[in-house]
Amino acid sequence: MTNYTKIDKTYINEFNYKELDEYLDKYPFVTILGKYDHILGPKALYAPFKLQNDQFIKNLLRDALNTKNKLVILNHNSFYSQICKVNIKDEQARGRSQLFAIILLRHIEKPLIPTVHFKKMEMLFRKSGEAEILKEEASVFKKFAQEIQNTYFNKSELLPLESANLKLRSGVNTIQGFCELILEQKDKKGKLSDDTVIDYINLMLDSCGEIIKALKDDLQSSFKGNIKSEVF
């Protein structure tokens, strides 16, 4: 199961605080996309409102890059961010890959978004297609953000997942999504690299871990409920 790295940071003041606060009054989180460019360094690719200063995103990405974990949490006083790193294959790039980041900003009093959601978001991001993602066209990232909005802001998924049934459904949907993604890419490219297949398998195994945990937690809750009913 994937672990988070947690870091305390205070550079949220470099961001347009007012717009961020107003946005979070309407929606559960802000979706931002970034990239660790091999030449230019960290940069912002998409935000739902105009960034007057993207230095905040650059600092955020730089701190997340300094950790080995795929998922990172950064605390910024009144807000926190959860970052999911996504490696996209690029044979022309140094290291043969480009590292992108899905960043979710949220009010500090809101609960953490479970990792199973980030698996789902990464699956949706990869469905955009590696070639399209590498072009870094705004329309591709905007479409991805719209899918996130349709899924979470329109309440087809709940944040955070409270019940075992919802956790199971989300985990199964994520595994199904990656299976469909493998078949789609196989049809388009004719074959997939071993590294790509292994990456997808590891992500699906993480989702399996989330499902198993949900089942165990639900079972333990059931036992506790039975014990309480016998005592009373």
Order of alpha helices (4+ residues) and beta strands (2+ residues): beta-alpha-beta-beta-alpha-beta-beta-beta-alpha-alpha-alpha-alpha-alpha
